[in-house]
Amino acid sequence: MLTGRRIGVYQIQMLLGAGGMGEVYRARDTKLGRDVAIKILPRVFTSNPERLARFEREARMLAALNHPHVGAIYGVEEGEGLQAIVLELVEGETLADRLKRGPVPIAEALKIARQIADALDAAHEKGIVHRDLKPANIKVTPDGVVKVLDFGLAKATAGDGSTPDLTQSPTVTVGGTGDGVILGTAAYMSPEQARGQAVDKRTDIWAFGCVLYEMLTGCAAFARDTISDTIATILEREADLKALPSTTPAAIAHLLQRCLEKDARRRLRDIGDARAELEFLAPNRPNEMESHWRPAIAPASAQAVRRWIWPTAAVLSAGFIATGLWITRRDAAPSEAPSQFTLSLEDQAGASVGVFPVPSPDGRYFAFVGGRLGERTSLWIRALDAIDSQALAGTEGAGEPTWSSDSRWIAFYADGKVKKVSPSGGSPQTIGEAPGFLDAAWGPRGDLIFRTGNRTALFRIREGGGPPEQVTTLDGAAALSETTTRSMSPRSIPASSSV
């Protein structure tokens, strides 16, 4: 017990917790007059100069990670033969404490998960991998703000993957603090981490899936009675998705399946995709409590809408909606009730630009392209239950909007490239280059089928990227007849045809 002792300018007040990664105390910064958390490092750090130097480098890198959902590192201190790190003191209970009371309601769980994903995304952008994400390292403040703690510490203590040495894993404690602590950590290890192999950001994505699963079910996905049984389950068995609440959105079950893919090469590759999915499913977005959750889209003012797009008011009937949904995805779930409303997008001077709105398969949105006169066009979206349209940032020059079959993405063509963007906003992602991209249809497997300006062939570009592939050919008189009698759009392919 170090209560009452002083390290540098920090007066230690009380013990907060202890484990294999060290002891954590509440302390007072006597110079700045603030309370902090101070972690006393185990001797495994201080007795190994190479490891200590590696840790200090990691601490400097983490000091540059300033994010509202990451517990901050203030510095490294040394005194009285002790080595310590100074951390932000986060009030509130850990997610592990919250889970002792049972599963987290779906809406609350998704809110927490969005913040965790936001923290991981910010860290991964800076090349930082947590490697020990678990409920005990996640705190929820009384205001509902999530803070991910111990970023980078597990990375600093983990092996480099050159040898399968589980003693170097962050799941193994130093000095032993009980099987419960070891098991609680081991349950969130990715398969490659359990094997002692080199790990990257995909190991955080696995742990994120484990945490989200546990929030929804109240049970750890892979935890068993012993460490060896737990690791065997991680390596050999799948998470029981049937244990999810019956009200869990299908998209969340699919997201968990992708996060918990044992083969890292097939696992979700970017936590930003998980964050976009969670933002899309937010029940009341934009969230007014935390502005950084809000979609990166700008609502159009009434004047902007009047100065916009469309020469006349377009009255969109339920019949048009049904037809559009059938074109985009015949098996999409219908809206609860038919909707009819007016898009008033007439320019004050009577001139405008734009394309006809494209409905989403789930019947919740329309996407369209347009812009103020004299300005570059961009992609806009209108929710059926909203008053205003909204511009999607980063889509300047967009054309040919096409919805994915699950309504999670809108593909569009801009600057010679095919890109996709979430209807909730965010940075567009480039799928690939496709000069002459026209009249696309997005298949359920993620492939985009489109034609070019000469209308003599159909091409495919895969959602994962890559060059376009020609998949159909017309020749001779057939080509002349086909191109002069109808537009060879993917939307005109008979239902019985296949590519």
Residue pairs with C-beta under 8 A, 6 or more apart in sequence:
1 15
2 12
2 15
2 23
2 25
2 40
2 82
3 12
3 13
3 14
3 15
3 25
4 12
5 12
5 80
6 12
6 79
6 80
7 27
7 38
7 77
7 78
7 79
7 80
7 82
7 84
8 77
8 78
8 79
9 29
9 30
9 31
10 27
10 28
10 29
10 30
10 36
10 38
10 77
10 84
10 86
11 27
11 28
11 30
12 25
12 26
12 27
12 38
13 25
13 26
13 27
13 28
13 35
14 25
14 26
15 23
15 24
15 25
15 26
16 24
16 25
16 26
16 37
17 23
17 24
18 24
18 177
19 173
19 177
19 181
20 42
20 172
20 173
20 174
20 175
20 176
20 177
20 181
20 182
21 39
21 42
21 150
21 153
21 154
21 157
21 170
21 173
21 174
22 39
22 40
22 41
22 42
23 39
23 40
24 37
24 38
24 39
24 40
24 87
25 37
25 38
25 39
25 40
26 35
26 36
26 37
26 38
26 89
27 35
27 36
27 37
27 38
27 86
28 34
28 35
28 36
29 35
29 36
29 86
35 89
36 74
36 86
36 87
36 88
36 89
37 86
37 87
37 88
37 89
37 90
38 77
38 84
38 85
38 86
38 87
39 84
39 85
39 87
40 82
40 83
40 84
41 55
41 82
41 83
41 84
41 85
42 174
42 175
43 174
44 51
44 157
44 174
45 51
45 52
45 55
45 83
45 157
46 52
46 82
46 83
51 156
51 157
52 83
54 156
55 153
55 156
55 157
56 76
58 152
58 153
58 155
58 156
59 73
59 75
59 76
59 85
59 152
61 126
61 127
61 128
61 152
62 73
62 128
62 151
62 152
63 73
63 74
63 75
64 126
65 122
65 123
65 126
65 128
65 151
66 72
67 118
67 119
67 122
67 123
68 145
68 290
68 292
69 115
69 116
69 118
69 119
69 122
69 145
69 146
69 147
69 148
70 119
70 122
70 123
70 147
70 148
70 151
71 87
71 88
71 90
71 139
71 147
71 148
71 149
71 150
71 151
72 87
72 88
73 85
73 86
73 87
73 88
73 151
74 86
74 87
74 88
75 85
75 86
76 83
76 84
76 85
76 86
77 83
77 84
77 85
77 86
78 84
85 153
87 149
88 147
90 139
90 141
90 147
90 149
91 141
91 142
92 139
92 140
92 141
92 142
93 139
93 140
94 135
94 136
94 137
94 138
94 139
94 140
95 112
95 135
95 136
95 138
95 139
95 140
95 211
95 215
96 134
96 135
96 136
96 138
96 184
98 104
98 135
98 140
99 135
99 214
99 215
99 218
102 218
103 109
103 215
103 216
103 217
103 218
103 245
104 112
104 215
104 216
106 216
106 245
106 247
106 248
106 249
107 283
109 212
109 215
109 216
110 252
110 278
110 281
110 282
111 144
111 282
111 287
112 138
112 140
112 146
112 215
113 208
113 211
113 212
113 215
113 274
113 278
114 275
114 278
114 279
114 282
114 293
115 145
115 146
115 290
115 293
116 133
116 138
116 146
116 148
116 208
116 211
117 208
117 271
117 272
117 274
117 275
117 278
118 275
118 292
118 293
119 146
119 147
119 148
119 151
120 130
120 133
120 148
120 201
120 204
120 205
120 208
120 271
121 270
121 271
121 272
121 275
123 129
123 130
123 151
123 152
123 204
124 201
124 204
124 270
124 271
128 151
128 152
128 155
129 152
129 155
129 199
129 200
129 201
129 203
129 204
130 137
130 148
130 150
130 151
130 152
130 154
130 155
130 204
130 207
131 154
131 155
131 158
131 170
131 193
131 199
131 203
131 204
132 150
132 153
132 154
132 170
132 171
132 185
132 188
132 207
133 148
133 188
133 204
133 207
133 208
133 211
134 184
134 185
134 187
134 188
134 207
134 210
134 211
135 211
135 214
136 184
136 185
137 148
137 149
137 150
138 146
138 147
138 148
138 149
138 211
139 146
139 147
139 149
140 146
140 147
141 147
143 289
144 289
145 290
153 170
154 170
157 168
157 170
158 168
158 169
158 170
158 199
159 165
159 168
159 169
159 196
160 198
161 196
161 197
161 198
161 199
162 198
163 196
164 195
164 196
164 197
165 196
166 172
166 194
166 196
168 196
169 189
169 193
169 194
169 196
170 185
171 182
171 185
171 186
171 189
171 193
172 182
173 181
173 182
179 226
179 227
182 227
183 223
183 226
183 227
183 230
184 220
184 223
186 194
186 223
186 227
186 230
186 231
187 210
187 220
187 221
187 222
187 223
187 230
187 234
188 206
188 207
188 210
188 211
188 220
189 203
189 206
189 207
189 231
189 234
190 199
190 202
190 203
190 206
190 207
190 234
190 264
191 206
191 234
191 235
191 262
191 264
192 198
192 199
192 202
192 203
192 264
193 199
193 203
193 206
194 231
194 234
194 235
195 235
200 264
201 271
202 264
202 267
202 268
202 269
203 264
204 271
205 259
205 267
205 268
205 269
205 271
205 274
206 259
206 260
206 264
206 267
208 259
208 271
208 274
209 221
209 239
209 255
209 256
209 258
209 259
209 260
210 220
210 221
210 222
210 260
212 252
212 255
212 256
212 259
213 220
213 221
213 239
213 244
213 256
213 260
214 220
214 221
216 244
216 245
216 248
216 252
217 243
217 244
217 245
219 243
221 239
221 240
221 260
222 230
222 233
222 234
222 237
222 239
223 230
224 230
224 232
224 233
235 262
238 260
238 262
239 256
239 260
241 253
241 256
241 257
244 252
244 253
244 256
249 281
251 277
251 280
251 281
251 406
251 408
252 277
252 281
255 268
255 274
255 277
255 278
258 267
258 268
259 267
259 268
259 274
260 267
261 267
261 268
268 274
272 426
276 408
276 422
276 424
276 426
277 408
279 285
279 293
279 295
279 422
279 424
279 425
279 426
280 408
280 422
280 423
280 424
282 293
282 424
285 293
285 294
285 295
285 424
286 293
286 294
286 295
287 293
287 294
295 390
295 422
295 424
295 425
295 426
296 393
296 394
296 425
296 426
296 427
297 381
297 390
297 391
297 392
297 393
297 424
297 425
298 390
298 391
298 393
299 388
299 389
299 390
300 308
300 380
300 388
300 389
300 390
300 391
301 388
302 388
304 372
305 344
305 345
305 388
305 389
306 344
306 346
306 347
306 348
307 347
307 348
307 372
307 373
308 345
308 346
308 347
308 352
308 354
308 370
308 371
308 372
308 389
309 345
309 347
309 352
309 353
309 354
309 368
309 370
309 371
309 380
310 343
310 344
310 345
310 346
310 352
310 354
310 370
311 346
311 347
311 350
311 351
311 352
312 346
313 342
313 343
313 344
313 345
313 346
314 342
314 343
314 345
314 356
314 357
315 340
315 341
315 342
316 340
316 341
316 342
316 343
316 357
316 366
317 340
318 338
318 339
318 340
320 359
321 335
321 338
321 339
321 359
321 363
322 334
324 358
324 359
325 332
325 334
325 359
325 361
325 363
327 491
328 358
328 359
328 360
328 361
328 402
328 403
328 405
328 441
328 442
329 361
329 403
329 405
329 444
330 495
332 361
332 362
332 363
332 405
332 407
333 362
333 363
334 363
335 362
335 363
335 364
335 384
339 363
339 384
341 384
343 357
343 366
343 368
343 382
343 389
345 352
345 354
345 370
345 389
346 352
347 373
349 373
351 373
352 370
352 373
353 370
353 371
353 373
353 377
354 368
354 369
354 370
354 371
354 377
355 368
355 369
355 370
355 399
355 401
356 368
357 366
357 367
357 368
357 382
358 366
358 367
358 368
358 401
358 402
358 403
359 365
359 366
359 403
360 366
360 367
360 403
360 407
360 423
361 403
361 404
361 405
361 406
361 407
362 406
362 407
363 384
364 383
364 384
364 385
364 407
365 381
365 382
365 383
365 384
365 407
365 423
366 381
366 382
366 384
367 379
367 380
367 381
367 382
367 401
367 403
367 410
367 423
368 379
368 380
368 381
368 382
368 389
368 401
369 377
369 378
369 379
369 380
369 398
369 399
369 401
369 412
370 377
370 378
370 380
371 377
371 378
376 396
376 397
377 396
377 397
377 398
377 399
378 391
378 392
378 395
378 396
378 397
378 398
379 391
379 392
379 395
379 398
379 401
379 410
379 412
379 421
380 389
380 390
380 391
380 392
381 389
381 390
381 392
381 410
381 423
382 388
382 389
382 390
392 410
392 421
392 423
392 425
392 428
393 425
393 427
394 421
394 427
394 428
395 412
395 414
395 419
395 421
395 428
396 414
397 414
397 415
398 412
398 413
398 414
398 419
399 412
399 413
399 414
400 411
400 412
400 413
400 437
400 438
400 439
400 440
400 450
401 410
401 411
401 412
402 410
402 411
402 412
402 440
402 441
402 442
402 448
403 409
403 410
403 411
403 442
404 410
404 411
404 420
404 442
404 446
405 442
405 443
405 444
406 444
407 423
408 422
408 423
409 420
409 421
409 422
409 423
409 442
410 420
410 421
410 422
410 423
411 418
411 419
411 420
411 431
411 440
411 442
411 448
412 418
412 419
412 420
412 421
412 428
413 419
413 434
413 437
413 440
416 433
416 434
416 435
417 430
417 431
417 432
417 433
417 434
418 430
418 431
418 432
418 433
418 434
418 437
418 440
418 448
418 461
419 428
419 429
419 430
419 431
420 428
420 429
420 431
420 463
421 427
421 428
421 429
430 465
431 448
431 461
431 462
431 463
431 464
431 465
432 461
432 462
432 465
432 466
432 467
432 468
433 467
433 468
434 450
434 459
434 461
434 468
435 452
436 452
436 453
436 454
437 450
437 452
438 450
438 451
438 452
438 453
438 489
439 450
439 451
439 487
439 489
439 490
439 491
440 448
440 449
440 450
440 490
441 448
441 449
441 450
441 490
441 491
441 493
442 448
442 449
443 449
446 462
446 463
446 464
447 460
447 461
447 462
447 463
448 460
448 461
448 462
448 463
449 458
449 459
449 460
449 471
449 490
449 499
450 458
450 459
450 460
450 461
450 468
450 490
451 457
451 458
451 459
451 488
451 489
451 490
452 459
454 483
455 482
455 483
455 487
455 488
456 473
456 474
456 479
456 483
456 488
457 470
457 471
457 472
457 473
457 474
458 470
458 471
458 472
458 488
458 490
458 499
459 468
459 469
459 470
459 471
460 468
460 469
460 470
460 471
460 499
461 467
461 468
461 469
471 499
472 499
474 482
474 483
474 488
482 488
486 492
493 499
